[in-house]
């Protein structure tokens, strides 16, 4: 895709189309890399994307159990008071 660099305040830049960001599952943040003769823009996926669906599936399949007790048998709470 051929595009123009535009003036943005005292800088120059390129506005990215919303459709391009959505296609690559990117939020409002991208990684910009300068390599020899190229400028590379890498989409950064939204952090924790689809976690709620994954947790729901884990619950439905009974796979959301603690792997270890939340309190150790030899733990003494008096030390913390």
N, C-alpha and C positions, 0 to 999 in steps of 0.2 A: 504494500500500500504506500503510495507516494503522498506525502503531506507537507504542510508548511509549518515552520517554526514561527510562533507569534510573540509579540511583546506582551509581557505580563508584569506590570509595574516597572521596576528597574531591571527586571530579568527577562529572559526569553524562555519559552517553553512550548509544550504541546498539550492541548486538552485531549483527554482520552474519552472516547464515546462510552456512554453507559452500557451499551450493548456489548462492547468488547470486554469490559470489566465483568459483566454478568456471565458472558460465555466462558470465561476462565475462572469463574468462582472467586473473583477478587473483590475485596471491600474497597476502601478508599486509599489503600496503601499498596505500593508496588516496590520492587527492588530494582534499582538502576545500576547497571554494570557497564563500565567503560573497558572495552577490549580492543586493543590495536586500532583497527579501522571501523569498529562497530560500537554502537550503543545498544545495549540489550535491556529490555524491560521485562521483568519476571513478575508474574502475578503472584500475590501472596494470598492464599486462601484465608477465609475468615477463621480465626481461631475458634476451636471447640465447635466447628460446624457439625451439625447432625448429632451432637452428643445426646440431646434429649431423646431422639428416636432410638439411639443405641442403648441408653439406660432403660427405656421402656421395654425394649426387646429383652434385655438382660433380666428384668423383673419378671416378664411373662414366662421366660424359660427357667426361672428359678436360679439364675446364675449371678445374683447380686448379693451373695452372702459374704460376710467378713471372712477373710483368710486367716485371721488370728484374733484372739480375744482383744477387746478394746481396753481391758484392764488386766495387768499381769497379776498372777497369784501372790507373788512376793512384794508387790507394790505397797508401800506404806504412805498413806495420805497425810499422816501426822507430820512428816518431813516438810510438807508444803505449807503448813499453817504457821 
